[in-house]
Amino acid sequence: MKECEKRLPLSLYFAVPRVSKWAIFIPFPLNWLAGDKSVVVASDDLYLLGVLTSKVHRTWMNAQKSTLGLTIAYTHNTCFETFPFPQLNPNTKNKGLKPLALPQQIRVTMQELHQYRSQQMETKQWGITKLYNEYFHEPASQLHKLHAKLDKLVMEAYGFSENDDLLSKLLELNLQLAEREKQGLSIIGAKN
C-alpha cells in the first residue's frame, strides 16, 4: 500500500490570503473551497497551525515576504517552503518538558486561540482583520495573551530564548537543515 493511501482523510485544512495586512492562517472546513488568492496548507494538525501562527513564523515571513503597498504578499516558495520547522528530538532542551509534550501543548493552545478568535468574530460580527487591528497589540486582551502563550511554547520547541535574534537563529537553522538534506539526512518539516 502506498504511503498516501495509508493516511486518513483530512478533517480540515489551513489557508492564508496571498495578500493581506496580517497574513493569518485559519482552519478551513473541507466544504470551503479556497480561491486562487489563498495559500493552502494540506494539514489538519493544530501543531503545524500553531507554529505558522507564532511570532517565529511571522518573523521569517516578514523577512521573506513580498509586499503590495502596505500589505503582506505571502508566497509559498519564500515564506513557507524555506521556513525551518522545529527539530524536536529527545535532546531538545525545553525547561523540563518532554519533547513530545510540546507539540501537544502547542496544539491545545492553538485550539484555544482558534476558538477564542471564532467566538469573538461571531459575537462582534467582525472579520479577522478587524479583530487583529483592535486587539493584537493590546497587552490586556485575551487575543494578545493567547498569542503570547503560543509564542512561548513555539520558542521552547525551537530552543530559542526571548533575547535571541529570531531571524539570525532561523537563518542558521535553515542553513543547517539544508546541509542535512544535502547529506541525505532526515529533517522535520511541515509534513512530519
C-alpha positions as CSV (number, residue, x, y, z in Angstrom):
1,M,0.0,0.0,0.0
2,K,1.4,3.4,-0.9
3,E,2.1,5.9,1.9
4,C,-0.6,8.3,0.7
5,E,-3.2,5.5,0.8
6,K,-2.4,4.8,4.5
7,R,-3.3,8.3,5.7
8,L,-6.8,9.2,6.9
9,P,-8.5,12.0,5.1
10,L,-8.1,15.5,6.4
11,S,-10.7,16.9,8.7
12,L,-9.9,20.4,7.6
13,Y,-7.0,22.4,6.1
14,F,-5.3,25.8,6.6
15,A,-5.3,28.8,4.4
16,V,-3.9,32.3,4.4
17,P,-4.7,35.1,2.0
18,R,-1.9,35.7,-0.5
19,V,-2.2,39.4,0.1
20,S,-3.4,40.9,3.4
21,K,-2.4,43.1,6.3
22,W,-1.9,40.3,8.8
23,A,-1.3,37.0,6.9
24,I,-3.2,34.9,9.4
25,F,-3.6,31.2,8.7
26,I,-7.1,30.0,9.6
27,P,-8.6,26.5,9.6
28,F,-10.9,25.9,6.6
29,P,-13.6,23.2,6.7
30,L,-13.4,20.7,3.9
31,N,-16.6,22.1,2.3
32,W,-15.0,25.5,1.9
33,L,-13.1,26.0,-1.4
34,A,-10.1,28.3,-1.1
35,G,-9.8,30.6,-4.0
36,D,-6.7,31.4,-6.1
37,K,-6.0,34.4,-3.8
38,S,-5.2,32.0,-0.9
39,V,-2.2,29.8,0.0
40,V,-3.4,26.4,1.3
41,V,-1.6,24.0,3.6
42,A,-2.9,20.5,3.3
43,S,-2.8,19.6,7.0
44,D,-5.2,19.4,9.9
45,D,-2.5,19.3,12.6
46,L,-3.0,22.2,15.0
47,Y,0.6,21.9,16.0
48,L,1.6,23.0,12.5
49,L,-1.0,25.7,12.6
50,G,0.4,26.9,15.9
51,V,3.9,27.1,14.5
52,L,2.6,29.0,11.5
53,T,0.7,31.4,13.8
54,S,3.6,32.1,16.1
55,K,5.9,35.1,16.1
56,V,8.7,32.8,14.9
57,H,6.9,32.2,11.6
58,R,5.8,35.9,11.4
59,T,9.5,36.9,11.8
60,W,10.5,34.6,8.9
61,M,7.5,35.7,6.8
62,N,8.2,39.4,7.3
63,A,11.8,38.9,6.1
64,Q,10.8,36.7,3.2
65,K,7.6,38.2,2.0
66,S,6.8,40.3,-1.0
67,T,4.8,43.5,-0.5
68,L,2.0,45.1,-2.3
69,G,1.6,48.6,-0.9
70,L,1.2,48.3,2.8
71,T,0.1,44.7,2.8
72,I,2.0,41.4,3.0
73,A,2.1,39.1,0.0
74,Y,2.6,35.6,1.4
75,T,4.3,33.5,-1.1
76,H,4.6,29.7,-0.6
77,N,8.0,29.4,-2.1
78,T,9.7,32.1,0.0
79,C,7.6,32.2,3.2
80,F,6.6,28.6,3.6
81,E,8.9,26.2,1.7
82,T,12.1,27.8,3.1
83,F,10.7,28.0,6.7
84,P,12.8,25.9,9.1
85,F,10.4,24.0,11.4
86,P,11.4,23.0,14.9
87,Q,13.5,19.9,15.0
88,L,12.1,18.4,18.2
89,N,14.0,15.4,19.5
90,P,14.8,13.8,22.8
91,N,17.9,16.0,23.2
92,T,15.9,19.3,22.8
93,K,16.2,21.4,25.9
94,N,12.9,23.0,26.9
95,K,12.6,23.8,30.6
96,G,11.9,20.3,31.8
97,L,9.1,19.4,29.3
98,K,9.4,16.1,27.5
99,P,10.0,17.0,23.8
100,L,6.9,15.2,22.6
101,A,4.7,17.1,25.2
102,L,5.5,20.4,23.5
103,P,3.6,19.7,20.2
104,Q,0.6,18.7,22.2
105,Q,0.7,21.8,24.3
106,I,1.1,23.9,21.1
107,R,-2.0,22.1,19.6
108,V,-4.1,22.8,22.8
109,T,-3.1,26.4,22.8
110,M,-3.7,26.9,19.1
111,Q,-7.2,25.3,19.6
112,E,-7.9,27.8,22.5
113,L,-6.7,30.7,20.2
114,H,-8.8,29.5,17.3
115,Q,-11.9,29.1,19.5
116,Y,-11.4,32.5,21.0
117,R,-11.0,34.2,17.6
118,S,-14.0,32.4,16.2
119,Q,-16.2,33.3,19.2
120,Q,-15.1,37.0,19.1
121,M,-15.7,37.3,15.4
122,E,-19.1,35.7,15.7
123,T,-20.2,37.8,18.7
124,K,-18.9,41.1,17.3
125,Q,-19.7,40.3,13.6
126,W,-16.1,41.2,12.7
127,G,-13.7,39.7,10.3
128,I,-10.3,38.5,11.5
129,T,-8.5,41.7,10.2
130,K,-10.7,43.9,12.4
131,L,-10.2,41.6,15.4
132,Y,-6.4,41.8,15.0
133,N,-6.5,45.5,14.3
134,E,-8.3,46.1,17.6
135,Y,-6.7,43.6,19.9
136,F,-3.5,42.1,18.7
137,H,-1.2,44.8,20.2
138,E,-3.3,45.3,23.3
139,P,-1.5,43.5,26.2
140,A,-4.6,43.2,28.3
141,S,-6.6,41.5,25.6
142,Q,-7.2,37.8,25.5
143,L,-6.0,37.7,21.9
144,H,-2.7,39.1,22.9
145,K,-2.4,36.8,25.9
146,L,-3.2,33.6,23.9
147,H,-0.6,34.7,21.2
148,A,2.0,35.3,23.9
149,K,1.3,31.8,25.4
150,L,1.6,30.2,21.9
151,D,4.7,32.2,21.1
152,K,6.4,31.0,24.3
153,L,5.6,27.3,23.6
154,V,6.9,27.6,20.0
155,M,10.0,29.4,21.1
156,E,10.6,26.5,23.5
157,A,10.1,24.0,20.7
158,Y,12.9,25.7,18.8
159,G,15.1,26.1,21.9
160,F,15.1,29.9,21.4
161,S,15.1,32.5,24.2
162,E,13.5,35.9,24.3
163,N,16.9,37.6,23.9
164,D,17.7,35.7,20.7
165,D,17.7,37.4,17.3
166,L,15.0,35.3,15.8
167,L,15.8,35.9,12.2
168,S,19.5,35.1,12.7
169,K,18.6,31.9,14.6
170,L,16.1,30.9,11.9
171,L,18.6,31.5,9.1
172,E,21.2,29.5,11.0
173,L,18.7,26.6,11.4
174,N,17.7,26.9,7.7
175,L,21.3,26.5,6.6
176,Q,21.9,23.6,9.0
177,L,18.8,21.8,7.7
178,A,19.8,22.5,4.0
179,E,23.2,20.9,4.8
180,R,21.5,17.9,6.4
181,E,19.2,17.4,3.4
182,K,22.3,17.6,1.1
183,Q,23.8,14.8,3.1
184,G,20.7,12.7,2.8
185,L,19.8,13.0,6.4
186,S,16.2,13.4,7.6
187,I,14.8,16.6,8.9
188,I,11.4,17.5,10.4
189,G,9.3,19.6,8.0
190,A,5.7,20.6,7.7
191,K,4.6,17.0,6.9
192,N,6.3,15.4,10.0
